[in-house]
Amino acid sequence: MAYDVHVGNAAKQYCLAWVERYAQAAARPIRLLDLGCGAARYAVELLTRCPNVTFVGIEPLARDAEQARQNLRHFDATIVQGYAYAAIHPQLPYESYDIVLSFSVLEHVYERLAYLRFVYDCLSEDGFCLMNYDAGHFHSTHWKERAKTVIGGFLARLGNQAYYQAFVREADFKRWVQQAGLTIREAKMFNTSLKGIYKIIPEAHKQAYLERWLELELWLNELGITYQDAYSKAWGTRNYILQRAKPVDNAHMS
């Protein structure tokens, strides 16, 4: 079953289905932290289906943070306004989380290594981070997107990160993941040009289209294609599942 607020986005559909299976299979309470939760509309459906999930969201925009509080007022949820860096950790209700989500945020993060280190700090020992980031902003021909990429970087250097966006390079991401003490458990590519077609599908067929589209994209991920930055024009979203890296047992290395 699709999540209505993210129809037209195969990466988020995949992640939300993964989280739902994980939460429903767990015979215990689950703590979930969403970095850049926006208005958290998707969480209404997730928390309804998975009442054992406690939701904590971080959102830098005051308007969206307040809307998230309203949307989740009937659930076990906490919304904290601010940027997802180490300084905000003391404001969170828990030290660690079973699941950390980051949907379409990293491309807007100015201090990316610090962000990934915050992910590490928030993950429980066996927790999972489901993270994706998009490239559509950087292939757009619209002048506003191009201008935002340039101006956002300038403003971020002056201390205003609200408009920042920059392409995430594969090699850089993998280096930051390692430096942050994380490891990649799964890497996938989503959101081909079929995403645009979804908008013109008749309403009665949207659900079937979404299911077949996701099935196709999952099949494409099984073909052994090695991702490159140049492929971001074909696959708009890069999707990862991360965990804390396990410490190396030096006693077994000698």
C-alpha positions as CSV (number, residue, x, y, z in Angstrom):
1,M,0.0,0.0,0.0
2,A,1.4,3.4,-1.0
3,Y,1.8,6.4,1.3
4,D,-0.3,9.1,-0.2
5,V,1.9,12.0,0.7
6,H,4.9,10.6,-1.3
7,V,3.2,9.2,-4.4
8,G,5.4,9.9,-7.3
9,N,8.6,9.2,-5.3
10,A,9.8,5.6,-5.5
11,A,12.7,6.2,-3.1
12,K,10.4,7.4,-0.3
13,Q,7.9,4.7,-1.0
14,Y,10.6,2.1,-0.7
15,C,12.0,3.5,2.6
16,L,8.6,3.9,4.2
17,A,7.7,0.3,3.3
18,W,11.0,-0.8,4.8
19,V,10.4,1.1,8.0
20,E,6.8,-0.3,8.3
21,R,8.1,-3.9,7.9
22,Y,10.8,-3.3,10.5
23,A,8.5,-1.8,13.0
24,Q,5.7,-4.3,12.6
25,A,8.2,-7.2,13.0
26,A,9.7,-5.8,16.2
27,A,8.2,-7.0,19.4
28,R,9.1,-3.8,21.2
29,P,8.8,0.0,21.1
30,I,10.7,1.6,18.2
31,R,12.2,5.1,18.4
32,L,12.4,6.9,15.0
33,L,14.2,10.2,14.3
34,D,13.5,12.1,11.1
35,L,16.1,14.7,10.2
36,G,14.3,17.5,8.2
37,C,10.8,16.1,8.8
38,G,9.0,19.1,7.2
39,A,5.3,19.0,8.1
40,A,5.6,15.2,8.8
41,R,2.5,14.4,6.8
42,Y,3.7,10.9,5.9
43,A,4.2,10.1,9.6
44,V,0.4,10.3,10.3
45,E,-0.1,7.2,8.2
46,L,3.1,5.4,9.4
47,L,2.2,6.0,13.1
48,T,-1.3,4.8,12.5
49,R,-0.1,1.6,11.0
50,C,2.7,1.2,13.5
51,P,1.6,2.3,17.0
52,N,4.8,1.0,18.6
53,V,6.8,3.8,16.9
54,T,7.7,6.9,18.9
55,F,8.4,9.7,16.4
56,V,11.0,12.5,16.9
57,G,11.4,15.1,14.1
58,I,14.0,17.8,13.6
59,E,12.9,20.7,11.3
60,P,14.8,23.9,10.7
61,L,11.8,25.9,9.4
62,A,9.6,27.3,12.2
63,R,6.4,27.2,10.1
64,D,6.9,23.5,9.1
65,A,7.9,22.5,12.6
66,E,4.7,23.9,14.0
67,Q,2.6,22.3,11.2
68,A,4.3,18.9,12.1
69,R,3.3,19.4,15.7
70,Q,-0.3,19.9,14.7
71,N,-0.3,17.0,12.2
72,L,1.1,14.6,14.9
73,R,-0.8,16.0,17.9
74,H,-2.6,12.7,18.4
75,F,0.5,10.5,18.4
76,D,3.6,9.9,20.5
77,A,5.6,12.5,18.7
78,T,8.1,15.3,19.5
79,I,9.2,18.0,17.0
80,V,12.3,20.1,17.7
81,Q,13.1,23.1,15.6
82,G,16.7,23.5,14.4
83,Y,19.5,22.1,12.3
84,A,20.5,18.4,12.6
85,Y,24.0,19.0,14.0
86,A,25.5,18.0,17.3
87,A,24.4,21.1,19.1
88,I,20.7,20.1,19.0
89,H,21.3,16.6,20.5
90,P,20.6,17.7,24.1
91,Q,17.2,19.0,23.0
92,L,16.1,15.6,21.8
93,P,14.0,13.4,24.2
94,Y,16.3,10.3,23.7
95,E,20.0,9.7,23.3
96,S,19.7,7.0,20.5
97,Y,17.2,5.8,17.9
98,D,16.4,2.5,16.2
99,I,15.8,4.3,12.9
100,V,17.0,7.6,11.6
101,L,15.4,9.0,8.4
102,S,16.8,11.6,6.1
103,F,14.7,12.2,3.0
104,S,15.9,14.6,0.3
105,V,17.9,16.6,2.9
106,L,21.6,16.0,2.4
107,E,21.7,18.0,-0.9
108,H,20.6,21.0,1.3
109,V,23.0,20.4,4.1
110,Y,26.0,22.8,4.3
111,E,28.2,20.9,6.9
112,R,27.7,17.4,5.5
113,L,30.4,15.5,7.5
114,A,29.0,17.1,10.7
115,Y,25.5,16.0,9.7
116,L,26.6,12.4,9.1
117,R,28.5,12.4,12.5
118,F,25.2,13.5,14.1
119,V,23.5,10.5,12.4
120,Y,26.2,8.3,14.0
121,D,25.6,9.8,17.4
122,C,21.9,9.3,17.2
123,L,21.9,5.7,16.0
124,S,21.5,2.9,18.5
125,E,24.2,0.2,18.3
126,D,22.2,-1.9,15.8
127,G,20.1,0.9,14.4
128,F,19.5,1.8,10.7
129,C,19.7,5.1,8.9
130,L,17.6,5.3,5.7
131,M,19.0,8.3,3.7
132,N,18.3,9.5,0.2
133,Y,19.3,12.7,-1.7
134,D,18.2,14.1,-5.0
135,A,19.9,15.5,-8.1
136,G,16.9,17.1,-9.8
137,H,17.8,20.6,-8.7
138,F,21.1,20.4,-10.5
139,H,19.8,19.2,-13.8
140,S,17.0,21.7,-13.9
141,T,17.0,24.4,-16.6
142,H,14.8,26.7,-14.5
143,W,16.7,29.9,-13.6
144,K,15.5,29.9,-10.0
145,E,17.1,26.5,-9.4
146,R,20.4,27.6,-11.0
147,A,20.4,30.8,-9.1
148,K,19.6,29.1,-5.8
149,T,22.6,26.8,-6.2
150,V,24.9,29.8,-6.6
151,I,23.3,32.2,-4.2
152,G,22.7,29.5,-1.5
153,G,26.4,28.7,-1.3
154,F,27.3,32.3,-0.9
155,L,24.7,32.9,1.8
156,A,25.8,29.7,3.6
157,R,29.4,31.0,3.8
158,L,27.9,34.1,5.5
159,G,26.1,32.0,8.1
160,N,22.6,31.6,6.4
161,Q,22.1,27.9,5.5
162,A,18.4,28.1,4.7
163,Y,18.8,28.3,0.9
164,Y,21.9,26.0,0.5
165,Q,21.9,23.3,-2.1
166,A,24.8,21.5,-3.8
167,F,25.2,18.3,-5.8
168,V,26.3,15.3,-3.7
169,R,29.1,13.4,-5.4
170,E,29.3,9.7,-4.9
171,A,33.0,9.6,-3.9
172,D,32.5,12.4,-1.4
173,F,29.5,10.8,0.2
174,K,31.3,7.5,0.7
175,R,34.3,9.3,2.2
176,W,32.1,11.2,4.6
177,V,30.3,8.0,5.6
178,Q,33.5,6.3,6.5
179,Q,34.9,9.4,8.3
180,A,31.6,9.6,10.4
181,G,32.1,6.0,11.5
182,L,29.2,4.6,9.4
183,T,29.0,1.8,6.9
184,I,26.8,1.3,3.9
185,R,24.5,-1.7,4.1
186,E,22.6,-1.1,1.0
187,A,22.7,1.3,-2.0
188,K,20.0,1.8,-4.6
189,M,19.0,4.2,-7.4
190,F,15.4,5.5,-7.7
191,N,13.2,8.0,-9.4
192,T,13.7,7.6,-13.2
193,S,11.9,9.8,-15.6
194,L,8.8,7.6,-14.9
195,K,8.3,9.9,-12.0
196,G,7.0,12.7,-14.3
197,I,4.5,10.4,-16.0
198,Y,2.8,9.6,-12.7
199,K,1.2,13.1,-12.7
200,I,-0.8,12.4,-15.9
201,I,-2.0,8.8,-15.0
202,P,-5.8,8.7,-14.5
203,E,-6.6,8.6,-10.8
204,A,-8.1,5.2,-11.0
205,H,-4.8,3.7,-12.1
206,K,-2.4,5.7,-10.0
207,Q,-2.0,3.0,-7.3
208,A,-1.3,0.3,-9.9
209,Y,1.2,2.5,-11.7
210,L,3.0,3.3,-8.6
211,E,3.4,-0.4,-7.6
212,R,4.6,-1.4,-11.1
213,W,7.0,1.6,-11.3
214,L,8.6,0.7,-8.0
215,E,8.8,-3.0,-9.0
216,L,10.6,-1.9,-12.2
217,E,13.0,0.3,-10.4
218,L,13.8,-2.5,-7.9
219,W,14.5,-4.8,-10.8
220,L,16.8,-2.2,-12.4
221,N,18.7,-2.2,-9.1
222,E,19.3,-6.0,-9.4
223,L,21.1,-5.7,-12.8
224,G,24.5,-5.0,-11.4
225,I,24.8,-1.5,-12.7
226,T,27.6,0.4,-11.0
227,Y,26.4,3.9,-10.1
228,Q,28.2,7.0,-11.3
229,D,27.5,10.6,-10.8
230,A,26.6,11.0,-14.5
231,Y,23.7,8.6,-14.0
232,S,22.0,11.1,-11.8
233,K,20.2,12.4,-14.9
234,A,18.5,9.0,-15.3
235,W,18.1,8.2,-11.6
236,G,17.2,11.4,-9.8
237,T,17.6,9.9,-6.3
238,R,20.4,8.0,-4.6
239,N,19.2,5.8,-1.7
240,Y,21.2,4.3,1.2
241,I,20.8,2.2,4.3
242,L,23.5,3.0,6.8
243,Q,24.6,1.6,10.1
244,R,27.3,2.2,12.6
245,A,30.6,0.5,11.5
246,K,31.6,-2.3,13.8
247,P,34.9,-1.8,15.5
248,V,37.8,-3.9,14.1
249,D,39.0,-6.7,16.5
250,N,42.7,-6.1,16.3
251,A,43.4,-9.4,18.2
252,H,42.2,-11.3,15.1
253,M,44.2,-9.2,12.7
254,S,47.6,-10.5,13.9
